[in-house]
Amino acid sequence: CFWDNFTGLGNGARRLFKVFFDKIPVKPISPVYEQMFNNLLHQIVSTKAAGKSIVALECQLNARMFALYGLSLTEVQEVLNKLDGADNPETQITLEYFSSL
């Protein structure tokens, strides 16, 4: 919905301006959610620093963000299919996490 506000730079890249970021709605979260997201982000950083795969953790983070914003399973599928493709393993992992929330 904000894509047209950013100048095209070629190859699908866009130039971003702070004034447009200010218009993007950011949902406030409770301290419980904030702690949960902080813990997950710390797990991602430490796992990556250890040279291990963070795919499952990233998928869990994505699923929790979709849930936070109240997306339905159909909406999540549409977003993931557009970004990663329906056959991408990360899409399937994210959908599994989302369905378990």
C-alpha positions as CSV (number, residue, x, y, z in Angstrom):
1,C,0.0,0.0,0.0
2,F,3.0,2.3,0.4
3,W,5.0,1.0,-2.5
4,D,4.1,3.8,-4.8
5,N,5.5,6.4,-2.3
6,F,9.0,5.2,-2.9
7,T,11.1,6.2,-5.9
8,G,12.1,3.3,-8.1
9,L,15.9,2.8,-8.5
10,G,15.7,-0.1,-11.0
11,N,15.8,-3.9,-10.5
12,G,12.9,-3.7,-8.1
13,A,14.8,-1.5,-5.6
14,R,13.1,1.5,-4.0
15,R,14.5,4.7,-2.4
16,L,13.0,5.0,1.1
17,F,12.2,8.3,2.8
18,K,11.6,8.7,6.6
19,V,8.5,10.8,5.9
20,F,6.7,7.8,4.5
21,F,7.8,5.5,7.3
22,D,6.0,7.8,9.7
23,K,2.8,6.9,8.0
24,I,3.1,3.2,8.4
25,P,1.0,2.0,11.4
26,V,3.0,0.3,14.1
27,K,0.9,-1.6,16.6
28,P,1.8,-1.0,20.3
29,I,2.5,-4.2,22.2
30,S,2.2,-5.2,25.8
31,P,5.3,-5.8,28.0
32,V,4.6,-9.6,27.8
33,Y,4.8,-9.5,23.9
34,E,7.8,-7.2,24.1
35,Q,9.7,-9.6,26.3
36,M,8.7,-12.5,24.0
37,F,10.0,-10.7,20.9
38,N,13.2,-9.6,22.7
39,N,13.9,-13.2,23.8
40,L,13.3,-14.5,20.3
41,L,15.6,-11.8,18.8
42,H,18.3,-12.7,21.3
43,Q,18.0,-16.3,20.3
44,I,18.3,-15.4,16.6
45,V,21.4,-13.3,17.3
46,S,23.2,-15.9,19.4
47,T,22.3,-18.8,17.1
48,K,23.6,-16.9,14.1
49,A,26.8,-15.9,16.0
50,A,27.3,-19.6,16.7
51,G,27.1,-20.3,12.9
52,K,23.9,-22.2,13.1
53,S,20.8,-21.9,11.0
54,I,18.2,-19.3,12.1
55,V,15.5,-20.3,9.6
56,A,13.2,-21.8,12.1
57,L,13.6,-18.9,14.5
58,E,12.9,-16.4,11.7
59,C,9.8,-18.3,10.7
60,Q,8.6,-18.3,14.3
61,L,9.2,-14.5,14.5
62,N,7.3,-13.9,11.3
63,A,4.4,-16.1,12.5
64,R,4.2,-14.1,15.7
65,M,4.2,-10.8,13.9
66,F,1.4,-12.0,11.6
67,A,-0.6,-13.0,14.7
68,L,0.2,-9.7,16.5
69,Y,-1.4,-7.9,13.6
70,G,-4.4,-10.2,13.5
71,L,-3.9,-11.7,10.1
72,S,-6.0,-14.7,9.2
73,L,-4.4,-17.9,7.9
74,T,-5.5,-17.0,4.3
75,E,-3.9,-13.6,4.6
76,V,-0.7,-15.1,5.9
77,Q,-0.7,-17.6,3.0
78,E,-1.1,-14.7,0.5
79,V,1.7,-12.7,2.0
80,L,4.1,-15.7,2.2
81,N,3.2,-16.9,-1.3
82,K,3.9,-13.5,-2.7
83,L,7.2,-13.1,-0.9
84,D,8.7,-16.6,-0.8
85,G,6.4,-18.8,-3.0
86,A,4.1,-21.5,-1.9
87,D,6.7,-24.2,-2.4
88,N,9.4,-22.5,-0.3
89,P,10.2,-24.5,2.9
90,E,10.2,-21.3,4.9
91,T,6.7,-20.6,3.9
92,Q,5.6,-24.0,5.2
93,I,7.5,-23.6,8.5
94,T,6.0,-20.2,9.1
95,L,2.5,-21.5,8.4
96,E,3.0,-24.4,10.8
97,Y,4.1,-22.0,13.5
98,F,1.3,-19.6,12.8
99,S,-1.3,-22.5,12.9
100,S,0.0,-23.5,16.3
101,L,-0.4,-20.1,17.9
